């Protein structure tokens, strides 16, 4: 039997071919669901007061879909699976078997095939994921169009949980300050491969199929082959951390990048709002990004607690002698004690600089001439204007990282 909400949605113009099989929870605000070109196929469930659907969206064409507090931008297709607390900026396609959880943002024309798991994942425009992928706790940029895009091959895994039971493991493919300009070389992660986070890769990097990547490659345009491990059995101390400097530095840099992206989401993205629903979508992107930053800060704080335990184990083993590893633990711990305050200060600053103001004025001028098509405006920016915007965002990142990064 039809519920009142389903009847009202049908009256708005939403196409529901089999209303008896669709569920809309009581907390869903149907004013946040467009009546223009939206289709809800059999097995669709929409739950949560944050739920938002913009025009020309198709839900559940291949298989049942559950949307819980998920925001779906214009012309998107979510074809089957579970979506919770995610934001799709528009023109996104996601295959069946999806398992997409909180803190996920897919920007315009970012896509995924079937059976893909995401959480705390940010994909910039055009990034494409193949099938059978676990890509949680990742950021990926790169590419200039649907024909020239960053891609993750099928059966790829981002290993985001360590034997010491922490998740200070977020990996960054590309960066924010250049990636937002949509003018960088694409990144390709070969299928049947993986990354052991936290790792940073430069634009234009390619990882060979079957490779497991464990090291950073900050240089652009590199072919990376991750070899197999030699068979052996080694003694291991539970709770002891190695590569402390790299883990701390990569986590700090990741958080700094996201805080610089916050400036973009608060000063640039709102310029493209054209109605109430698009405004709500931008607010959703801002909220999810804030959640991503909080998640990374919390994970780093838990890592800090475990680092103290690691230091005590090392001290006990060295009978109180200050080894190189112990000194590195001391240094890292002091850095992390001051990091939270710096993150918090920069999160709540307005982040605007002279370069930022100049860039925003240029965007406003371009919008006045070309309209509010986000991809069109950004891709048509004069290279000097784009460089000014990149310098603004890079300055925000460096202001955060400069007092915190450990010397490697």
VENJOWO-V545715 format. One record per helix or strand. SS is the DSSP state (H for helix, E for strand). FROM is the first residue (numbers start at 1). LEN is the number of residues. If there is no record, write none. Layout:
BEGIN
ss from len
SS FROM LEN
SS FROM LEN
END
This chain:
BEGIN
ss from len
H 4 9
E 15 1
H 19 3
E 23 2
H 30 3
E 33 1
E 39 2
E 45 3
E 52 2
E 58 2
E 65 4
E 71 2
E 77 2
E 81 4
E 87 2
E 93 2
E 98 3
E 105 2
E 111 2
E 116 3
E 122 2
E 128 2
E 133 2
E 138 3
E 143 1
E 149 1
E 151 2
E 157 3
E 171 3
H 176 4
E 184 1
E 188 2
E 194 3
E 200 2
E 206 2
E 212 2
E 217 1
E 223 2
H 244 24
H 269 4
H 276 42
H 324 24
H 354 17
H 374 6
H 383 19
END
